Amino acid sequence: MCKGLAALPHTCLERAKEIKTKLGTLLQKPDSAIDLIIPYPEKPAKVQKISPDEALQWRESLEKLLQNAYGLARFRSFLRSEFSEENIEFWIACEEYKKIKSPTKMAEKAKKIYEEFIQMEAPKEVNIDHCTKAVTMKNLVEPSVSSFNEAQKRIFALMEKDSLPRFVRSEFYQELIK
């Protein structure tokens, strides 16, 4: 077994660099290339492309972007390409949670969201402050439609401030406004 990079033969290092470069290149390509590299089971439904004018409105409003099925799919693909899709997945999970009517199903979904996104060391842990996490945990004692509202608002604000500007500068978005 090798004891570090120095122990690897020169050709292995070259091959590793080549693979890293190819992977980086593929990850910068549009959705279809990403889906070939990292298949995701929850592919968005095929939706009609939108006009450049519609896409231009997204610069100013994350809310408008998220309300548009095509915009949401493009934004989600962009975040996947950056390996930062946990925020949009949490936001979507919260939106789905709000539609649940059955108290039993609501409690089950709340537990799942908590375990996947909120708890310490969760597989897709979102970045929320301690106070918001505490309020959310308190709300989960008796789950209601508004249990995740504070956390969802924080994540929305984070995406609006951080992810949306990066998306607007990306090729994912620039292709839409041409």
C-alpha positions in Angstrom: 0.0 0.0 0.0 1.3 3.5 -0.8 2.4 5.8 2.0 1.5 9.1 0.4 1.7 10.8 -3.0 5.5 10.6 -3.1 5.3 6.8 -3.1 3.1 6.7 -6.2 4.7 6.1 -9.5 5.0 9.2 -11.7 2.4 7.8 -14.2 -0.2 7.3 -11.5 0.1 10.9 -10.5 -0.3 12.0 -14.1 -3.3 9.8 -14.5 -4.9 11.1 -11.3 -4.4 14.7 -12.5 -5.9 13.8 -15.9 -9.0 12.3 -14.3 -9.4 15.3 -11.9 -9.2 17.7 -14.9 -11.7 15.7 -17.0 -14.1 15.5 -14.0 -13.8 19.2 -13.4 -14.5 19.9 -17.1 -17.5 17.6 -17.2 -19.0 19.2 -14.1 -18.9 22.6 -15.8 -21.1 21.3 -18.7 -24.9 21.6 -18.8 -27.3 19.3 -17.0 -27.0 16.3 -19.3 -23.3 15.8 -18.7 -23.7 16.2 -15.0 -26.5 13.6 -15.0 -24.1 11.2 -16.8 -21.5 11.6 -14.1 -23.7 11.7 -11.0 -27.2 10.2 -11.7 -29.9 11.7 -9.5 -33.1 9.7 -9.2 -35.3 12.8 -8.8 -34.9 14.3 -12.2 -37.1 17.2 -12.9 -40.0 16.8 -15.2 -39.5 18.1 -18.7 -40.7 21.6 -18.7 -40.9 24.2 -21.4 -38.0 26.6 -21.8 -38.7 30.1 -20.9 -38.1 33.4 -22.7 -35.0 35.4 -22.0 -37.2 38.2 -20.6 -38.7 35.8 -18.0 -35.2 34.6 -17.0 -34.1 38.2 -16.6 -36.7 38.7 -13.8 -34.9 36.0 -11.8 -31.9 38.4 -11.2 -33.9 40.4 -8.8 -36.2 37.7 -7.3 -35.3 34.3 -6.0 -39.0 33.9 -5.3 -39.9 34.3 -9.0 -37.1 31.8 -9.9 -38.4 29.2 -7.4 -42.0 29.6 -8.6 -41.0 28.7 -12.2 -40.5 25.0 -12.7 -37.8 25.4 -15.4 -36.0 28.0 -13.3 -36.1 25.8 -10.2 -34.7 22.9 -12.3 -31.9 25.0 -13.7 -31.1 26.5 -10.3 -31.0 23.1 -8.7 -28.7 21.8 -11.5 -26.4 24.7 -11.0 -26.2 24.0 -7.2 -25.5 20.3 -7.9 -22.6 21.3 -10.1 -21.2 23.2 -7.1 -21.9 20.4 -4.7 -24.1 22.7 -2.7 -27.7 21.5 -3.3 -28.6 20.9 0.3 -30.2 24.3 0.7 -32.5 24.0 -2.3 -33.4 20.4 -1.3 -34.2 21.6 2.2 -36.4 24.4 0.9 -38.2 22.0 -1.4 -38.7 19.5 1.4 -40.2 22.3 3.5 -42.6 23.3 0.7 -43.7 19.6 0.4 -44.1 19.3 4.1 -46.5 22.3 4.2 -48.9 20.4 1.9 -49.3 17.5 4.3 -52.7 17.3 5.9 -52.4 14.1 8.0 -50.9 14.7 11.5 -49.2 11.2 11.4 -47.7 11.8 8.0 -46.7 15.3 9.0 -44.8 13.9 12.1 -43.1 11.3 9.9 -42.0 13.9 7.3 -40.9 16.3 10.1 -38.6 13.6 11.6 -37.2 12.8 8.2 -36.5 16.5 7.4 -34.9 17.0 10.8 -32.7 13.9 10.4 -31.6 14.7 6.8 -31.1 18.5 7.1 -31.2 19.9 10.7 -29.6 17.6 13.2 -25.9 17.8 13.9 -23.9 15.8 11.3 -27.0 15.3 9.2 -26.1 13.9 5.7 -27.3 17.2 4.1 -27.0 19.5 7.0 -28.0 23.1 6.2 -26.2 26.1 7.8 -28.6 27.6 10.3 -27.7 29.4 13.5 -28.1 27.8 16.9 -31.2 29.9 17.8 -33.0 28.9 14.6 -32.1 25.3 15.2 -33.4 25.5 18.8 -36.7 27.1 17.7 -37.1 24.4 15.0 -36.4 21.6 17.4 -39.0 23.1 19.8 -41.5 23.4 17.0 -41.1 19.7 16.3 -42.4 18.6 19.7 -45.8 19.2 18.2 -45.3 19.3 14.4 -47.4 21.9 12.5 -47.4 23.4 9.0 -45.2 26.2 10.4 -42.6 24.0 12.2 -39.8 24.7 9.7 -40.8 28.3 8.8 -37.9 30.0 10.6 -35.2 27.6 9.3 -36.7 27.8 5.8 -36.7 31.6 5.9 -33.0 31.6 6.9 -32.1 29.2 4.1 -34.1 31.3 1.6 -32.2 34.4 2.7 -28.9 32.5 2.4 -29.7 31.4 -1.2 -30.9 34.9 -2.1 -27.7 36.5 -0.8 -25.2 33.9 -1.9 -26.4 31.3 -4.4 -28.6 33.5 -6.6 -25.7 35.9 -7.4 -23.5 33.0 -8.3 -26.2 31.5 -10.4 -26.8 34.7 -12.3 -23.1 34.9 -13.2 -23.0 31.2 -14.3 -23.3 29.7 -17.8 -26.5 28.0 -16.6 -28.1 31.4 -16.4 -26.3 33.2 -19.1 -27.5 30.7 -21.7 -31.1 31.4 -20.7 -30.9 35.2 -21.3 -29.3 35.0 -24.8 
